[in-house]
Amino acid sequence: MVAAEAMGCAVLDRHQGRLRKSAERIIIDVDATWDAAHGEQQGALFNGLYGDHGFLPLLAFVQLDDEQEQYLVAALLRPGNAGNDDVLSFVTGVIEKVKERFPKAELTLRADAGFAIPAVFEYLDDHKIRYAIGMSGNSVLKEQAEPGRQIARALSAASGVSERVYVDKQYETKRSWPHSRRVITKAEVTRYPGRMPRDNARFVITDLVGSADFVYEEIYSRRGDVENLRQGTEERHPLGQDQLHELRG
């Protein structure tokens, strides 16, 4: 833990000096990844999603202004069955370290559904941090997505290929949110040779402005894809910061 803390601070200190604290816009990507264990290491526990014993670390990257490179600034080793108990402290720790070194920069957080907890949203609202965070579907979100699903099904039946439609609505959960938030739904029907068509709905909670398709495809989908990078099969394509700046409204 001490080594990881020192590493992250050293990376941020280097870029603080290089840019002379002049970064205007910073994207912070946080994600979990899977590290399969080979042996009986302490904390290497079974995870049903991956069907294996291992670890579930949290990682954070930053992208500075118009630079295309993303820099690893935080890592937290966790047991393979870790939940979201330490998500808030991880997110706040990363953001505070970035803000300390770049106090005038506008920050945007991108994350998957593992970070979509009320405490994280409250912190981001209170500290005026922009965000695009995935969220697991529930009955309300699925109901909101149904009109888009119907359109996507019709389009896919006519074209014979995969089709997607975006639904843009406000969503509120009265038990845990103090106000409604924008939810962008990707209602998609996927088609592959030899397989039946399949519905695929994805949900993103965001306070960014701009068209739903642009926010989803050019912002959320370009977040640091740690899962793919772990396998060495994909490369990142970060969003140009000028485009992101326009979406902050």
C-alpha positions as a Markdown table, in Angstrom:
| # | Residue | x | y | z |
|---|---|---|---|---|
| 1 | Met | 0.0 | 0.0 | 0.0 |
| 2 | Val | 2.8 | 2.4 | 0.9 |
| 3 | Ala | 4.6 | 1.6 | -2.4 |
| 4 | Ala | 1.5 | 2.2 | -4.4 |
| 5 | Glu | 0.8 | 5.5 | -2.7 |
| 6 | Ala | 4.4 | 6.6 | -3.3 |
| 7 | Met | 4.1 | 5.6 | -7.0 |
| 8 | Gly | 0.9 | 7.5 | -7.6 |
| 9 | Cys | 2.2 | 10.7 | -5.9 |
| 10 | Ala | 5.5 | 10.5 | -7.9 |
| 11 | Val | 3.6 | 10.2 | -11.2 |
| 12 | Leu | 1.4 | 13.2 | -10.3 |
| 13 | Asp | 4.3 | 15.2 | -9.0 |
| 14 | Arg | 6.2 | 14.6 | -12.2 |
| 15 | His | 3.4 | 15.9 | -14.4 |
| 16 | Gln | 2.7 | 18.8 | -12.0 |
| 17 | Gly | 6.3 | 19.9 | -12.6 |
| 18 | Arg | 6.2 | 19.3 | -16.3 |
| 19 | Leu | 3.0 | 21.2 | -16.8 |
| 20 | Arg | 3.7 | 23.8 | -14.1 |
| 21 | Lys | 0.2 | 23.2 | -12.6 |
| 22 | Ser | -1.3 | 24.5 | -15.9 |
| 23 | Ala | -3.6 | 21.6 | -16.8 |
| 24 | Glu | -7.1 | 22.8 | -17.5 |
| 25 | Arg | -9.0 | 19.6 | -18.0 |
| 26 | Ile | -8.3 | 16.2 | -16.5 |
| 27 | Ile | -10.1 | 12.9 | -17.1 |
| 28 | Ile | -9.9 | 10.4 | -14.2 |
| 29 | Asp | -10.6 | 6.8 | -15.2 |
| 30 | Val | -11.2 | 4.3 | -12.3 |
| 31 | Asp | -11.9 | 0.6 | -12.9 |
| 32 | Ala | -11.5 | -2.9 | -11.4 |
| 33 | Thr | -9.5 | -5.6 | -13.0 |
| 34 | Trp | -9.0 | -9.3 | -12.5 |
| 35 | Asp | -5.7 | -10.9 | -11.5 |
| 36 | Ala | -5.9 | -14.7 | -11.4 |
| 37 | Ala | -3.9 | -16.4 | -8.6 |
| 38 | His | -1.4 | -19.2 | -9.3 |
| 39 | Gly | -1.0 | -20.7 | -5.9 |
| 40 | Glu | -2.5 | -20.1 | -2.4 |
| 41 | Gln | -1.7 | -16.4 | -1.8 |
| 42 | Gln | -3.5 | -14.6 | 1.0 |
| 43 | Gly | -6.5 | -12.8 | -0.3 |
| 44 | Ala | -6.8 | -14.9 | -3.5 |
| 45 | Leu | -10.5 | -15.7 | -3.1 |
| 46 | Phe | -13.1 | -17.1 | -5.5 |
| 47 | Asn | -15.0 | -14.7 | -7.7 |
| 48 | Gly | -18.1 | -16.1 | -9.4 |
| 49 | Leu | -18.0 | -13.7 | -12.3 |
| 50 | Tyr | -14.5 | -14.9 | -13.4 |
| 51 | Gly | -15.0 | -18.4 | -12.1 |
| 52 | Asp | -11.5 | -18.5 | -10.6 |
| 53 | His | -9.5 | -17.6 | -7.5 |
| 54 | Gly | -7.6 | -14.4 | -7.6 |
| 55 | Phe | -7.5 | -10.7 | -6.7 |
| 56 | Leu | -9.8 | -7.8 | -7.8 |
| 57 | Pro | -7.5 | -4.6 | -7.7 |
| 58 | Leu | -8.8 | -1.1 | -8.3 |
| 59 | Leu | -6.8 | 1.1 | -10.7 |
| 60 | Ala | -7.0 | 4.8 | -11.6 |
| 61 | Phe | -5.6 | 6.6 | -14.6 |
| 62 | Val | -5.4 | 10.3 | -15.6 |
| 63 | Gln | -5.4 | 12.0 | -19.0 |
| 64 | Leu | -4.2 | 15.6 | -19.0 |
| 65 | Asp | -5.6 | 18.2 | -21.4 |
| 66 | Asp | -5.1 | 17.2 | -25.0 |
| 67 | Glu | -2.5 | 14.5 | -24.4 |
| 68 | Gln | -3.5 | 11.0 | -25.6 |
| 69 | Glu | -1.5 | 9.1 | -23.0 |
| 70 | Gln | -3.1 | 7.9 | -19.8 |
| 71 | Tyr | -1.0 | 7.6 | -16.6 |
| 72 | Leu | -1.5 | 5.1 | -13.8 |
| 73 | Val | -1.8 | 7.1 | -10.5 |
| 74 | Ala | -3.3 | 4.7 | -8.0 |
| 75 | Ala | -3.7 | 1.0 | -7.4 |
| 76 | Leu | -5.4 | -0.9 | -4.6 |
| 77 | Leu | -4.9 | -4.7 | -4.2 |
| 78 | Arg | -8.2 | -6.3 | -3.0 |
| 79 | Pro | -9.3 | -9.9 | -2.3 |
| 80 | Gly | -11.0 | -11.7 | -5.2 |
| 81 | Asn | -14.5 | -11.4 | -3.7 |
| 82 | Ala | -14.2 | -7.7 | -2.8 |
| 83 | Gly | -17.4 | -5.6 | -2.9 |
| 84 | Asn | -17.7 | -1.8 | -3.1 |
| 85 | Asp | -16.9 | -1.0 | 0.5 |
| 86 | Asp | -13.6 | 0.7 | -0.4 |
| 87 | Val | -14.8 | 2.3 | -3.6 |
| 88 | Leu | -15.6 | 5.7 | -2.1 |
| 89 | Ser | -12.3 | 6.1 | -0.3 |
| 90 | Phe | -10.4 | 5.0 | -3.4 |
| 91 | Val | -12.2 | 7.6 | -5.6 |
| 92 | Thr | -11.9 | 10.4 | -3.1 |
| 93 | Gly | -8.3 | 9.7 | -2.5 |
| 94 | Val | -7.4 | 9.9 | -6.2 |
| 95 | Ile | -9.5 | 13.0 | -6.8 |
| 96 | Glu | -8.0 | 14.8 | -3.8 |
| 97 | Lys | -4.4 | 14.0 | -4.9 |
| 98 | Val | -5.2 | 15.3 | -8.4 |
| 99 | Lys | -6.9 | 18.5 | -7.1 |
| 100 | Glu | -4.0 | 19.2 | -4.7 |
| 101 | Arg | -1.5 | 19.3 | -7.7 |
| 102 | Phe | -3.9 | 20.8 | -10.3 |
| 103 | Pro | -6.3 | 23.0 | -8.2 |
| 104 | Lys | -7.7 | 24.9 | -11.2 |
| 105 | Ala | -8.3 | 21.9 | -13.5 |
| 106 | Glu | -11.8 | 20.8 | -14.4 |
| 107 | Leu | -12.1 | 17.1 | -13.5 |
| 108 | Thr | -14.3 | 14.4 | -15.1 |
| 109 | Leu | -14.6 | 10.9 | -13.6 |
| 110 | Arg | -15.4 | 7.9 | -15.8 |
| 111 | Ala | -16.2 | 4.5 | -14.3 |
| 112 | Asp | -18.2 | 1.3 | -14.6 |
| 113 | Ala | -21.2 | 0.1 | -12.6 |
| 114 | Gly | -19.1 | -0.9 | -9.7 |
| 115 | Phe | -18.7 | 2.7 | -8.8 |
| 116 | Ala | -22.4 | 3.7 | -9.2 |
| 117 | Ile | -23.1 | 4.0 | -5.5 |
| 118 | Pro | -25.0 | 6.9 | -3.8 |
| 119 | Ala | -22.0 | 8.1 | -1.8 |
| 120 | Val | -19.8 | 8.5 | -4.9 |
| 121 | Phe | -22.5 | 10.5 | -6.7 |
| 122 | Glu | -23.0 | 12.7 | -3.6 |
| 123 | Tyr | -19.2 | 13.3 | -3.4 |
| 124 | Leu | -19.0 | 14.2 | -7.1 |
| 125 | Asp | -22.0 | 16.6 | -6.8 |
| 126 | Asp | -20.6 | 18.3 | -3.7 |
| 127 | His | -17.2 | 18.8 | -5.2 |
| 128 | Lys | -18.4 | 19.7 | -8.7 |
| 129 | Ile | -16.7 | 16.8 | -10.4 |
| 130 | Arg | -18.3 | 15.9 | -13.8 |
| 131 | Tyr | -19.0 | 12.2 | -14.4 |
| 132 | Ala | -20.1 | 9.4 | -16.7 |
| 133 | Ile | -20.7 | 6.2 | -14.7 |
| 134 | Gly | -22.2 | 3.0 | -15.9 |
| 135 | Met | -25.1 | 1.5 | -13.9 |
| 136 | Ser | -26.6 | -1.9 | -13.7 |
| 137 | Gly | -30.2 | -2.2 | -15.0 |
| 138 | Asn | -33.2 | -2.4 | -12.8 |
| 139 | Ser | -37.0 | -2.7 | -13.5 |
| 140 | Val | -37.4 | 1.1 | -13.8 |
| 141 | Leu | -34.4 | 1.6 | -16.2 |
| 142 | Lys | -35.5 | -1.4 | -18.2 |
| 143 | Glu | -38.9 | 0.0 | -18.6 |
| 144 | Gln | -37.5 | 3.3 | -19.7 |
| 145 | Ala | -35.4 | 1.5 | -22.3 |
| 146 | Glu | -38.2 | -0.6 | -23.8 |
| 147 | Pro | -39.3 | 2.0 | -26.4 |
| 148 | Gly | -35.8 | 2.2 | -27.7 |
| 149 | Arg | -35.5 | -1.6 | -27.6 |
| 150 | Gln | -38.6 | -1.9 | -29.8 |
| 151 | Ile | -37.2 | 0.5 | -32.3 |
| 152 | Ala | -33.8 | -1.3 | -32.3 |
| 153 | Arg | -35.5 | -4.6 | -32.9 |
| 154 | Ala | -37.5 | -3.3 | -35.8 |
| 155 | Leu | -34.4 | -1.7 | -37.4 |
| 156 | Ser | -32.3 | -4.9 | -36.9 |
| 157 | Ala | -35.1 | -7.0 | -38.4 |
| 158 | Ala | -35.2 | -4.8 | -41.4 |
| 159 | Ser | -31.4 | -4.5 | -41.9 |
| 160 | Gly | -30.3 | -7.9 | -40.8 |
| 161 | Val | -27.4 | -6.5 | -38.8 |
| 162 | Ser | -26.9 | -5.2 | -35.3 |
| 163 | Glu | -28.7 | -1.9 | -34.5 |
| 164 | Arg | -28.7 | 0.5 | -31.6 |
| 165 | Val | -30.9 | 3.4 | -30.4 |
| 166 | Tyr | -30.2 | 5.8 | -27.6 |
| 167 | Val | -32.8 | 6.8 | -25.0 |
| 168 | Asp | -32.2 | 9.9 | -23.0 |
| 169 | Lys | -34.2 | 10.5 | -19.8 |
| 170 | Gln | -34.1 | 11.6 | -16.2 |
| 171 | Tyr | -34.0 | 8.9 | -13.5 |
| 172 | Glu | -34.5 | 9.2 | -9.8 |
| 173 | Thr | -34.3 | 6.7 | -7.0 |
| 174 | Lys | -36.0 | 8.4 | -4.1 |
| 175 | Arg | -34.5 | 6.2 | -1.4 |
| 176 | Ser | -30.9 | 7.1 | -2.1 |
| 177 | Trp | -30.6 | 10.1 | -4.5 |
| 178 | Pro | -31.6 | 13.6 | -3.4 |
| 179 | His | -32.5 | 14.5 | -7.0 |
| 180 | Ser | -33.0 | 13.0 | -10.5 |
| 181 | Arg | -30.0 | 12.4 | -12.8 |
| 182 | Arg | -29.6 | 12.0 | -16.5 |
| 183 | Val | -29.5 | 8.4 | -17.7 |
| 184 | Ile | -28.4 | 7.5 | -21.2 |
| 185 | Thr | -29.6 | 4.1 | -22.3 |
| 186 | Lys | -28.0 | 2.2 | -25.2 |
| 187 | Ala | -30.8 | 0.0 | -26.4 |
| 188 | Glu | -29.1 | -2.4 | -28.8 |
| 189 | Val | -29.9 | -5.6 | -30.7 |
| 190 | Thr | -26.9 | -7.6 | -31.6 |
| 191 | Arg | -26.7 | -10.1 | -34.5 |
| 192 | Tyr | -23.9 | -12.6 | -35.2 |
| 193 | Pro | -23.9 | -15.3 | -37.9 |
| 194 | Gly | -25.5 | -18.5 | -36.7 |
| 195 | Arg | -27.0 | -16.9 | -33.6 |
| 196 | Met | -30.3 | -15.6 | -32.6 |
| 197 | Pro | -30.7 | -11.7 | -32.2 |
| 198 | Arg | -30.0 | -10.6 | -28.7 |
| 199 | Asp | -31.1 | -7.6 | -26.7 |
| 200 | Asn | -28.3 | -5.6 | -25.1 |
| 201 | Ala | -29.2 | -2.6 | -22.9 |
| 202 | Arg | -26.5 | -0.5 | -21.2 |
| 203 | Phe | -27.1 | 2.4 | -18.9 |
| 204 | Val | -24.8 | 5.4 | -18.1 |
| 205 | Ile | -25.5 | 8.1 | -15.4 |
| 206 | Thr | -24.0 | 11.4 | -16.3 |
| 207 | Asp | -24.1 | 15.2 | -15.8 |
| 208 | Leu | -22.4 | 16.0 | -19.1 |
| 209 | Val | -24.4 | 17.8 | -21.8 |
| 210 | Gly | -24.6 | 16.9 | -25.5 |
| 211 | Ser | -26.3 | 14.3 | -27.5 |
| 212 | Ala | -26.9 | 10.9 | -26.0 |
| 213 | Asp | -25.0 | 9.0 | -28.7 |
| 214 | Phe | -22.0 | 11.3 | -28.5 |
| 215 | Val | -21.8 | 11.1 | -24.7 |
| 216 | Tyr | -22.0 | 7.4 | -24.7 |
| 217 | Glu | -19.8 | 6.6 | -27.6 |
| 218 | Glu | -17.2 | 9.3 | -27.4 |
| 219 | Ile | -17.0 | 9.8 | -23.6 |
| 220 | Tyr | -18.1 | 6.7 | -21.7 |
| 221 | Ser | -17.0 | 4.0 | -24.1 |
| 222 | Arg | -13.5 | 5.5 | -24.3 |
| 223 | Arg | -12.8 | 5.2 | -20.7 |
| 224 | Gly | -9.7 | 3.3 | -19.7 |
| 225 | Asp | -10.5 | -0.3 | -20.6 |
| 226 | Val | -8.5 | -2.1 | -17.9 |
| 227 | Glu | -10.1 | -5.4 | -18.6 |
| 228 | Asn | -9.1 | -5.4 | -22.2 |
| 229 | Leu | -5.6 | -4.1 | -21.5 |
| 230 | Arg | -5.1 | -6.8 | -19.0 |
| 231 | Gln | -5.3 | -9.3 | -21.8 |
| 232 | Gly | -3.2 | -7.2 | -24.2 |
| 233 | Thr | -5.8 | -7.3 | -26.9 |
| 234 | Glu | -7.0 | -3.7 | -27.2 |
| 235 | Glu | -5.6 | -0.2 | -27.1 |
| 236 | Arg | -7.1 | 3.0 | -25.6 |
| 237 | His | -8.5 | 5.8 | -27.7 |
| 238 | Pro | -9.1 | 8.6 | -25.2 |
| 239 | Leu | -11.5 | 11.4 | -26.2 |
| 240 | Gly | -10.0 | 14.7 | -27.4 |
| 241 | Gln | -10.3 | 17.1 | -24.5 |
| 242 | Asp | -11.7 | 19.9 | -26.6 |
| 243 | Gln | -14.7 | 17.8 | -27.3 |
| 244 | Leu | -15.1 | 16.9 | -23.7 |
| 245 | His | -14.9 | 20.6 | -22.7 |
| 246 | Glu | -17.9 | 21.3 | -24.9 |
| 247 | Leu | -20.0 | 18.7 | -23.2 |
| 248 | Arg | -19.5 | 20.2 | -19.7 |
| 249 | Gly | -21.9 | 23.0 | -20.7 |
